């Protein structure tokens, strides 16, 4: 296997290239689940064009979801037309009878990161050594995913970090975002008064409240020491943004109990929204930052 692996997609491509020689099947594909969406990241067709049809790509994720939900490691479906959970799926109706094998990319604590899947017109009969090899590839890919996740995750709060934004800049151009920039007021005084360990605990509690206040599809980033960004997808109506601003403000205003001490804090929030397709996410973040700064200045100098 090549040592030139720079990303999850690179690792998945290498695994597909290895498996296509080891498993004589028509189609191989790998999916990844980042907590917001499950998507096919690499695929291979030997004889039939199954994956390259863009209308089938999202449909194949229904097969991978079954593999991810499988209590055991491996899901084997001899005939998708005869299997209860796949017989009525749109992709099965398009492809007809296929055999399917899927293995979950699962951590030791049972978190699912995606799947490695195979489709074939003829029955897929795996020998013990082939199953063992598939399991090895799954463990390797989980390791790569955890490495990649650690590089884009804030070590204190578990939220995404600024490095993750570069992925959004390049990969999220087709999405419409609203961006909220959050700055915790007078956080330096908390650190000066109670110490940095206390401040870290407070940041953990703030992160937890932010998670509870948004949808699963919304993306929370720890942008700096006491600064956070939330990227909302498809939230562009004024009444929706006003509702979210109030919800976040109220969540932060509720008292925090840390080390037996009750503490009250507030936050300054700025928000910007894309009302068309010409505004980049980077520009929206900058606009939200400026809006937050103006609000903070106005509150200090009414």
Secondary structure, 3 states (H helix, E strand, C coil): CCCCCCCHHHHHHHHHHHHHHHCCCCEEEEEEECCCCEEEEEEEECCCCCCCCHHHHHHHHHHHHHHHHCCCCEEEECCCCCCCCCCCCHHHHHHCCCEEEEEEEECCCCCEEEEEEEEECCCCCCCHHHHHHHHHHHHHHHHHHHHHHHHCECCCCCCECHHHHHHHHHHCCCCCEEEEEEEECCHHHHHHHHCHHHHHHHHHHHHHHHHHHCCCCCEEEECCCCEEEEEEECCCCHHHHHHHHHHHHHHHHCCEEECCEEECCCEEEEEEECCCCCCCHHHHHHHHHHHHHHHHHHHHCC
